[in-house]
Amino acid sequence: MDLIRLESSGHHAVKPYKTALVKDGTPATSFAVGDVRTEFGRLRACPAARNGLR
């Protein structure tokens, strides 16, 4: 199983970093998959994600 680690927003460098990304139109996080529909179905079937994916 692959894990994604999400860092805290409490570090003093986070706000200027996020602000600069938004200003430039750059996504802060992006994911790539070969088949979006299959991946969506896989994620939707995951018990931990059932409340967030519609």
Summary of the structure (lengths in Angstrom):
residues: 54
radius of gyration: 14.8
end to end distance: 22.9
largest distance: 38.2
contacts: 67
relative contact order: 0.08
helix: 44%
strand: 0%
